[in-house]
Amino acid sequence: MDGTLHDTEAVYHRALKHAVLAVGFTVSDEFCHSLIGIPGSEGDALLSAHLGPGFPFAEYDRLYAEQCERLLAGSVPLKPGASELLDELERRALPRAVATSATRKRAAYQLRSSGLGARLSVVVTRDDVARGKPHPDIFFEAARRLGVAPERCTAIEDSFNGVHAAHAAGMMVVMVPDLLRPTPEIRALCATVAADLHEVRDLIASTADISPRS
């Protein structure tokens, strides 16, 4: 969802650095990037451990939430090609799911605000599995709910943690980079790396027609 369908990762990055600075600490872009794709509660634990026992997490968390709410007020922006990709999947009657590290509450809010919620038959969140990304649990659960074997699924991901999780689930991974450029290691886990969702849509459109999977 975040960074793949919704253009929100830069918002979270900006809000995190703003809130950390406001309570008298700093974090590098590299550290912020390491949190992409990790569930919020686990990312919070990593941030607190990184900044030490003197880090006022409660105040940071309040400021971070306020900043995110301000930056996303009114609407959640889509990544280029998101609507067109869903158009193609719907045209082919292909089952589709969101597998997100967000909580169910945040995922429901964002998908409603962006207008994509009604177009996605399955939404699996961090609340639905024992372990979040980079573990494969969330992708296994998405495949189970779709009624499709994981090895017959394609996962579209923007984060390193997401790529690792989808690959571990046995899915064919297509990376669409957002804030992170793929390393050689990450490229090796992907079937391909696409410039944007328009390119993913074109890849699907260029294949022979296939029957809906059930």
C-alpha positions as CSV (number, residue, x, y, z in Angstrom):
1,M,0.0,0.0,0.0
2,D,2.4,2.7,1.2
3,G,5.0,3.5,-1.4
4,T,3.5,1.2,-4.0
5,L,-0.2,2.3,-4.5
6,H,-0.1,5.3,-2.2
7,D,2.6,8.1,-2.5
8,T,3.1,8.3,1.3
9,E,6.6,7.1,2.1
10,A,8.1,10.5,1.6
11,V,5.4,11.9,3.9
12,Y,6.3,9.4,6.7
13,H,10.0,10.1,6.2
14,R,9.5,13.9,6.5
15,A,7.2,13.5,9.5
16,L,9.6,11.2,11.3
17,K,12.6,13.5,10.9
18,H,10.6,16.5,11.9
19,A,9.3,14.9,15.0
20,V,12.7,13.5,16.0
21,L,14.3,16.9,15.6
22,A,11.5,18.6,17.6
23,V,12.3,16.5,20.6
24,G,16.1,17.2,20.4
25,F,17.4,14.2,18.4
26,T,18.4,13.5,14.9
27,V,18.4,10.4,12.6
28,S,20.0,9.9,9.2
29,D,18.1,9.3,6.0
30,E,19.8,5.9,5.8
31,F,18.3,4.9,9.2
32,C,14.8,6.2,8.1
33,H,15.1,4.2,4.9
34,S,15.9,1.0,6.9
35,L,12.4,1.3,8.5
36,I,10.5,1.3,5.2
37,G,8.2,-1.7,4.9
38,I,8.5,-2.6,8.6
39,P,5.3,-2.6,10.7
40,G,4.9,0.6,12.8
41,S,5.2,-0.9,16.2
42,E,8.4,-2.8,15.2
43,G,9.8,0.4,13.6
44,D,9.0,2.3,16.7
45,A,11.0,-0.2,18.8
46,L,14.0,0.1,16.4
47,L,13.9,3.9,16.5
48,S,13.8,3.9,20.3
49,A,16.7,1.5,20.6
50,H,18.6,3.5,18.0
51,L,18.2,6.8,19.9
52,G,18.7,5.3,23.4
53,P,16.9,5.4,26.8
54,G,16.7,9.2,26.9
55,F,14.5,9.4,23.8
56,P,11.1,10.8,24.7
57,F,9.1,8.4,22.6
58,A,5.6,9.4,23.7
59,E,6.2,13.1,22.8
60,Y,7.8,12.1,19.5
61,D,4.9,9.8,18.7
62,R,2.4,12.6,19.3
63,L,4.3,15.0,17.1
64,Y,4.8,12.4,14.4
65,A,1.1,11.6,14.3
66,E,0.2,15.3,14.1
67,Q,2.6,15.9,11.3
68,C,1.3,12.9,9.3
69,E,-2.2,14.1,9.7
70,R,-1.4,17.6,8.6
71,L,0.6,16.4,5.5
72,L,-2.2,13.9,4.5
73,A,-5.1,16.1,5.3
74,G,-8.0,15.7,2.9
75,S,-6.6,13.0,0.6
76,V,-4.0,10.3,0.2
77,P,-2.1,10.7,-3.1
78,L,-1.7,7.8,-5.5
79,K,1.5,6.6,-7.1
80,P,1.5,7.2,-10.9
81,G,-0.2,4.4,-12.7
82,A,-2.1,3.0,-9.7
83,S,-5.5,3.5,-11.2
84,E,-4.5,2.2,-14.6
85,L,-3.0,-0.9,-13.1
86,L,-6.2,-1.7,-11.3
87,D,-8.1,-1.1,-14.5
88,E,-6.1,-3.7,-16.2
89,L,-6.4,-6.2,-13.4
90,E,-10.2,-5.7,-13.3
91,R,-10.4,-6.0,-17.1
92,R,-8.8,-9.4,-16.8
93,A,-10.8,-10.4,-13.7
94,L,-7.6,-11.1,-11.8
95,P,-7.9,-11.4,-8.0
96,R,-5.9,-8.8,-6.2
97,A,-4.9,-8.1,-2.6
98,V,-3.1,-5.5,-0.5
99,A,-0.5,-6.9,1.9
100,T,0.5,-4.0,4.1
101,S,2.6,-3.4,7.2
102,A,0.0,-0.8,8.3
103,T,-2.5,-1.5,11.0
104,R,-6.0,-2.4,9.8
105,K,-7.3,1.0,11.1
106,R,-4.8,3.0,9.1
107,A,-5.1,0.8,6.0
108,A,-8.9,1.2,6.0
109,Y,-8.6,5.0,6.4
110,Q,-6.0,5.4,3.7
111,L,-7.8,3.1,1.2
112,R,-11.0,4.9,1.8
113,S,-9.4,8.3,1.4
114,S,-7.6,7.4,-1.8
115,G,-10.7,5.7,-3.3
116,L,-9.0,2.4,-3.9
117,G,-10.7,0.4,-1.1
118,A,-13.7,-0.6,-3.2
119,R,-11.4,-1.9,-5.9
120,L,-9.5,-4.4,-3.8
121,S,-11.1,-7.7,-2.8
122,V,-8.6,-8.6,0.0
123,V,-6.7,-6.4,2.4
124,V,-4.3,-8.1,4.8
125,T,-2.6,-6.0,7.5
126,R,0.0,-6.3,10.2
127,D,-2.9,-7.0,12.6
128,D,-3.7,-10.2,10.7
129,V,-0.4,-12.1,11.1
130,A,2.1,-13.1,13.7
131,R,5.1,-11.6,12.1
132,G,5.4,-8.6,9.8
133,K,7.7,-8.0,6.8
134,P,10.5,-9.0,6.1
135,H,8.9,-12.3,7.2
136,P,6.6,-13.9,4.5
137,D,3.5,-14.3,6.8
138,I,1.5,-11.5,5.3
139,F,2.0,-12.7,1.7
140,F,1.0,-16.3,2.7
141,E,-2.2,-14.9,4.3
142,A,-3.0,-12.8,1.2
143,A,-2.6,-15.8,-1.1
144,R,-4.7,-17.9,1.3
145,R,-7.5,-15.4,1.2
146,L,-7.4,-15.1,-2.5
147,G,-7.5,-18.9,-2.9
148,V,-4.3,-18.9,-5.0
149,A,-1.1,-20.7,-4.3
150,P,1.7,-18.3,-3.4
151,E,3.9,-19.4,-6.3
152,R,1.1,-18.4,-8.7
153,C,1.1,-14.9,-7.3
154,T,2.9,-11.7,-8.4
155,A,3.9,-9.3,-5.6
156,I,4.5,-5.7,-6.5
157,E,6.8,-4.1,-3.9
158,D,8.7,-0.8,-3.3
159,S,10.7,-1.7,-0.2
160,F,13.6,-4.0,0.5
161,N,11.7,-5.6,3.4
162,G,8.7,-6.2,1.2
163,V,10.9,-7.8,-1.5
164,H,12.5,-10.1,1.0
165,A,9.0,-11.1,2.4
166,A,7.4,-11.7,-1.0
167,H,10.4,-13.7,-2.2
168,A,10.4,-15.8,0.9
169,A,6.8,-16.6,0.3
170,G,7.7,-18.0,-3.2
171,M,6.0,-15.2,-5.1
172,M,7.3,-13.6,-8.3
173,V,8.4,-10.2,-7.2
174,V,8.2,-7.0,-9.3
175,M,9.9,-4.1,-7.6
176,V,8.7,-0.5,-8.3
177,P,11.3,1.6,-6.4
178,D,10.1,4.6,-4.4
179,L,12.6,6.1,-2.0
180,L,15.0,3.2,-2.3
181,R,17.0,2.2,-5.4
182,P,17.4,-1.6,-5.6
183,T,20.8,-3.0,-4.7
184,P,22.3,-6.0,-6.7
185,E,21.1,-8.3,-3.9
186,I,17.5,-7.0,-4.1
187,R,17.5,-7.1,-7.9
188,A,18.5,-10.8,-7.7
189,L,15.3,-11.5,-5.7
190,C,13.1,-9.8,-8.3
191,A,11.7,-11.0,-11.6
192,T,12.1,-7.5,-12.8
193,V,12.4,-3.9,-11.6
194,A,9.9,-1.5,-13.2
195,A,10.1,2.3,-13.4
196,D,6.5,2.8,-12.3
197,L,3.1,1.2,-12.2
198,H,2.4,2.2,-15.8
199,E,5.2,-0.1,-16.8
200,V,3.8,-2.9,-14.6
201,R,0.4,-2.4,-16.3
202,D,2.1,-2.6,-19.7
203,L,3.8,-5.8,-18.8
204,I,0.5,-7.4,-17.8
205,A,-1.3,-6.0,-20.9
206,S,1.4,-7.4,-23.2
207,T,0.9,-11.0,-22.0
208,A,-1.6,-13.4,-23.6
209,D,-5.1,-13.3,-22.1
210,I,-5.4,-15.7,-19.2
211,S,-8.4,-17.1,-17.4
212,P,-9.3,-15.7,-13.9
213,R,-7.8,-17.8,-11.1
214,S,-10.1,-19.2,-8.5
